[in-house]
């Protein structure tokens, strides 16, 4: 479990990028709270998010490189 700063470090991004992803990427894991102002992410959810994005990129590349049937 990590907070936003830890999520940023794990993903190699800034805290502001993490906040942007939370607001704009429906695939980004939801934060949960423990206490009043502390939001956390499960590290396994963050790793699964990265694997999902990597797989999406691979699929886009495959489609882009496919030769049209001729």
ChimeraX commands (.cxc) that place a marker at each C-alpha (Angstrom):
marker #1 position 0.00,0.00,0.00 radius 0.5
marker #1 position 1.31,3.45,-0.94 radius 0.5
marker #1 position 0.08,7.02,-0.76 radius 0.5
marker #1 position 0.03,9.36,-3.80 radius 0.5
marker #1 position 3.69,10.19,-3.35 radius 0.5
marker #1 position 4.53,6.49,-3.22 radius 0.5
marker #1 position 2.37,5.83,-6.29 radius 0.5
marker #1 position 4.22,8.59,-8.13 radius 0.5
marker #1 position 7.56,7.06,-7.19 radius 0.5
marker #1 position 6.43,3.56,-8.16 radius 0.5
marker #1 position 5.23,4.74,-11.58 radius 0.5
marker #1 position 8.04,7.24,-12.18 radius 0.5
marker #1 position 5.59,10.14,-12.41 radius 0.5
marker #1 position 4.84,13.28,-10.45 radius 0.5
marker #1 position 2.16,13.51,-7.78 radius 0.5
marker #1 position 0.30,15.93,-10.07 radius 0.5
marker #1 position 0.29,13.29,-12.82 radius 0.5
marker #1 position -1.13,10.76,-10.37 radius 0.5
marker #1 position -3.89,13.21,-9.48 radius 0.5
marker #1 position -4.54,13.81,-13.20 radius 0.5
marker #1 position -4.74,10.07,-13.85 radius 0.5
marker #1 position -7.18,9.65,-10.96 radius 0.5
marker #1 position -9.46,12.29,-12.47 radius 0.5
marker #1 position -9.10,11.40,-16.16 radius 0.5
marker #1 position -8.20,7.75,-16.69 radius 0.5
marker #1 position -11.03,5.34,-15.89 radius 0.5
marker #1 position -8.53,2.46,-15.81 radius 0.5
marker #1 position -6.44,4.08,-13.07 radius 0.5
marker #1 position -6.95,2.38,-9.68 radius 0.5
marker #1 position -9.21,4.06,-7.18 radius 0.5
marker #1 position -7.62,5.46,-4.05 radius 0.5
marker #1 position -9.08,4.52,-0.68 radius 0.5
marker #1 position -8.85,6.33,2.61 radius 0.5
marker #1 position -7.56,5.33,6.00 radius 0.5
marker #1 position -8.24,8.12,8.38 radius 0.5
marker #1 position -9.34,11.60,7.46 radius 0.5
marker #1 position -6.98,12.90,4.81 radius 0.5
marker #1 position -4.90,9.91,3.85 radius 0.5
marker #1 position -5.51,8.30,0.46 radius 0.5
marker #1 position -3.78,5.09,-0.54 radius 0.5
marker #1 position -3.44,2.71,-3.45 radius 0.5
marker #1 position -2.74,-1.00,-3.39 radius 0.5
marker #1 position 0.60,-1.59,-5.07 radius 0.5
marker #1 position -0.81,-4.66,-6.83 radius 0.5
marker #1 position -3.51,-2.46,-8.41 radius 0.5
marker #1 position -0.87,0.00,-9.63 radius 0.5
marker #1 position 1.21,-2.83,-11.10 radius 0.5
marker #1 position -1.87,-4.28,-12.80 radius 0.5
marker #1 position -2.57,-0.82,-14.27 radius 0.5
marker #1 position 0.91,-0.68,-15.78 radius 0.5
marker #1 position 0.54,-4.18,-17.21 radius 0.5
marker #1 position -2.82,-3.19,-18.72 radius 0.5
marker #1 position -1.33,-0.08,-20.35 radius 0.5
marker #1 position 1.62,-2.09,-21.68 radius 0.5
marker #1 position -0.72,-4.68,-23.19 radius 0.5
marker #1 position -2.83,-1.93,-24.79 radius 0.5
marker #1 position 0.32,-0.42,-26.32 radius 0.5
marker #1 position 1.38,-3.83,-27.69 radius 0.5
marker #1 position -2.03,-4.35,-29.27 radius 0.5
marker #1 position -1.98,-0.89,-30.87 radius 0.5
marker #1 position 1.46,-1.60,-32.29 radius 0.5
marker #1 position 0.31,-4.98,-33.66 radius 0.5
marker #1 position -2.66,-3.34,-35.38 radius 0.5
marker #1 position -0.52,-0.53,-36.77 radius 0.5
marker #1 position 2.06,-2.96,-38.17 radius 0.5
marker #1 position -0.42,-5.40,-39.71 radius 0.5
marker #1 position -0.20,-5.37,-43.46 radius 0.5
marker #1 position -3.47,-4.96,-45.30 radius 0.5
marker #1 position -4.68,-8.11,-47.02 radius 0.5
marker #1 position -3.83,-7.83,-50.65 radius 0.5
marker link #1:1,2 radius 0.2
marker link #1:2,3 radius 0.2
marker link #1:3,4 radius 0.2
marker link #1:4,5 radius 0.2
marker link #1:5,6 radius 0.2
marker link #1:6,7 radius 0.2
marker link #1:7,8 radius 0.2
marker link #1:8,9 radius 0.2
marker link #1:9,10 radius 0.2
marker link #1:10,11 radius 0.2
marker link #1:11,12 radius 0.2
marker link #1:12,13 radius 0.2
marker link #1:13,14 radius 0.2
marker link #1:14,15 radius 0.2
marker link #1:15,16 radius 0.2
marker link #1:16,17 radius 0.2
marker link #1:17,18 radius 0.2
marker link #1:18,19 radius 0.2
marker link #1:19,20 radius 0.2
marker link #1:20,21 radius 0.2
marker link #1:21,22 radius 0.2
marker link #1:22,23 radius 0.2
marker link #1:23,24 radius 0.2
marker link #1:24,25 radius 0.2
marker link #1:25,26 radius 0.2
marker link #1:26,27 radius 0.2
marker link #1:27,28 radius 0.2
marker link #1:28,29 radius 0.2
marker link #1:29,30 radius 0.2
marker link #1:30,31 radius 0.2
marker link #1:31,32 radius 0.2
marker link #1:32,33 radius 0.2
marker link #1:33,34 radius 0.2
marker link #1:34,35 radius 0.2
marker link #1:35,36 radius 0.2
marker link #1:36,37 radius 0.2
marker link #1:37,38 radius 0.2
marker link #1:38,39 radius 0.2
marker link #1:39,40 radius 0.2
marker link #1:40,41 radius 0.2
marker link #1:41,42 radius 0.2
marker link #1:42,43 radius 0.2
marker link #1:43,44 radius 0.2
marker link #1:44,45 radius 0.2
marker link #1:45,46 radius 0.2
marker link #1:46,47 radius 0.2
marker link #1:47,48 radius 0.2
marker link #1:48,49 radius 0.2
marker link #1:49,50 radius 0.2
marker link #1:50,51 radius 0.2
marker link #1:51,52 radius 0.2
marker link #1:52,53 radius 0.2
marker link #1:53,54 radius 0.2
marker link #1:54,55 radius 0.2
marker link #1:55,56 radius 0.2
marker link #1:56,57 radius 0.2
marker link #1:57,58 radius 0.2
marker link #1:58,59 radius 0.2
marker link #1:59,60 radius 0.2
marker link #1:60,61 radius 0.2
marker link #1:61,62 radius 0.2
marker link #1:62,63 radius 0.2
marker link #1:63,64 radius 0.2
marker link #1:64,65 radius 0.2
marker link #1:65,66 radius 0.2
marker link #1:66,67 radius 0.2
marker link #1:67,68 radius 0.2
marker link #1:68,69 radius 0.2
marker link #1:69,70 radius 0.2
view
